[in-house]
Amino acid sequence: MAREYTITTERLLLHALSRQELALLIDKRFDQFAALRQVTISAAWLQSDLLEHLPIIVGSMDALRDDELWVWVIIEAASRTLIGDVGFHQPLTESATIEIGYALVPAYQQRGYATEAVDALIGWAFTQPEPQRIIAKISPENAASITVARKVGMIEVASDEPEYLCFARQRPD
């Protein structure tokens, strides 16, 4: 990553993970990552689905020769605690429609953090030239994520995967 990307909101810092940071997490060198970012990592986040998928994500980055802005961590600014992650399923340059995913550790849910993080990242994505629409594919049983999608202005649209609901937000004119 040529430069650092951090989005600051009222209560959060969203930080795009660099190749170095991704490598630390893949290698389970969490103490080094925490020292580098000057954060405390919530113990629950260490059980995150994201950590399991990082090698696949990095492999996709390598194949596409794209190395930034896919994976962002959510840091509670006041405590400097890593509380979740948010990111894109592909590079912003790949398509006009980009899928977003997000997760928070349970202790930080129901506080508006996911809504704040997702809204900020979508807003940032729309400052980039390519994305015209951001989508989220959500299990019908995941009421909390559906609520977040609706709160950030996403509307339900037809889904190409029957096991998921699909929500979308268009780039503003």
N, C-alpha and C positions, 0 to 999 in steps of 0.2 A: 504494500500500500504506500503510495507516494506521500500521502499526508493523512493526518488523523481526522476522522469524522465523528463529531459529537453533536447531538441535537439536545438543547436545553429546554425543558418545559418548566412549568411552575414548581413541580415537585420532583422531577425526574431528570436523569441524564440518559440519553440513548447513545450508545457507543458502538460504532461499526468495528467488528473484530478484524485486526490485521492478520496477515499470514503468520507472523510470529505468535500472536495471541492464540490463533487457531491451533497452531502446533503445540503450544503449552497445554491447551485443554485436551487435545487428542491424546497427548502423552501423560495425561492426568497429573501434570505438574501445577496443581491448583494453587499452592502457596506462592510459586513464582508468578503466576498470573495475577493473583491478588496483590502482590507487592508491586508489580509493574503498573497495574491500574489503580493502585492505592484504594482498594475496596475490600470489604468483608464479603465473602461468598456465603449466602444463605445455605445451610446444610441441605435443605430440601432441594435446592437447585442442582446440587450434585447428583440427584437422581433424575434429572431432566431427560426427556426424550431427545432433546437436541444433542446432548453429549454423545449419545449412541449413534446419531446420524452424521456427526461432523466429518468422519472420514469419507463418506459418500458425497457430502456437500463439497468438500475440498477436491475430491476427484472430478466432480462436475466443473468446478472452477478451473481446474487444470485443463480439462478437455476443451473448455470454451475460451481458454486463455483470458479468463476474467478473475480478478483477485480482490475485489472489494465490494462492499456495500450489500452483501447478501444477508449476513448474520449480524444482528445487533443485540447487545445485552441491555437490560433495563436496570438502572441503578437508582435507588432511592437517594436523592441528593443529600438530604439532611443527615442520614446515617452512613452514607457511602456504602450501602449494602446492595449487592447484586441480587435482584428479586425475580428476574425472569428474562425472557428473550422474545424478540420480535424480528421478523425478517421476511425476505422474499424467497420464493422457490426457484427463481432464475434471475439472471442479470437484467437490470432495467433496460438494457439495450436489445434484448432478445425479441421482444414483442410489444405491441401496443397494450396488451392485457397482461398484467402481472399479478401473480397470486401472492398473498401475504399470509403469514401464520404468526401466532402469538401464544405465549403461555406465561403464567405467573405462578410462583410457589403459593400454596394454600394460605399461609399466614398473611399474605399481602393481597388476597382477593377481596372483592366486595368493598373496595376503597376508592374505586375510580381510576386506579393506576393503569389497568389494561386499556381503558378508554383513552386516557391521556396519552399513553405511548403509541397506540395504533393511530389515533388521530394525527399526532405529530409526525409519524413516519409517512403516513399517506400524504399529508400536506407537503412534506419535504420531497417525496417522490414526484409530486406534480410540479415541482420546480425544475425537474430534470426534463430534457427534451422529449424522450420517447414515450413514457407511460401515458396512455389515454384513459385507462380504466384499471382499477385495482379490484381484485376479487378475493373472497375468502370462502373456502369450502369447509363446511362445518357439519359435524354429525348432528342429526336432529335431536339427540339426547343431550347435547352440550348447550344447555340453556344459557349459561353465563357467557359463552362466546357469541351466541346469537344476539344476546342483549348488547354486547360490546359492538358488534357489527352494526346494529340498528342505531346505537347512540352516536356512532361516527358518521352517520349519513349513508350507510350502505342500504341498498334495497334488495329484496330477494328477487332473483332472476332464475331462468331455467338452468338446471344443472345437467352437465354431461355425464355425471356419475350418480346413479340413482341412490347410492348409500349416503350421499351428502346433500345438504342444502347449499346453494350458492348465493352469495351476497356480493353486490358490486357497487362501486362508487366511481362515477365518471369524473374526468378532469373538468374543473370549472371552465366556463368560456372566458 
